[in-house]
Structure formats: structure tokens, C-alpha cells
Amino acid sequence: MLNHVLSYPTAIFIDKKVEVRKIHIGYNGKATGEKYNQYTTEFENFLSQLLKE
């Protein structure tokens, strides 16, 4: 159970076995510059890996 989510936005990634694999807290939009590029790359790689499982 997830209790006390104190930050917005919060993204929770759950795999096919219904296990929480990753929690991302905060915002990394285009205005954050290099953080946006880094987050986008990591996000796409993580999702690709998760979908292959």
C-alpha cells in the first residue's frame, strides 16, 4: 500500500507481476533543460525494458 504521497506529481511504475518497480517524484518538463533530456532518455529506456519482461 502506498501511504503519504507528499509530492506532486508522483508517477508509480508497476510491472506485470503487480510489483512497484520505480517511483518518480517531481516535474521534469522542457523548461528544466538538460534534466528533461536526461529524464526522457531514462524514462524511455526503463519503459522499453519493462515492456520486454
Secondary structure, 3 states (H helix, E strand, C coil): CCCCCCCCCEEEEECCCCCEEEEEECCCCHHHCHHHHHHHHHHHHHHHHHHHC
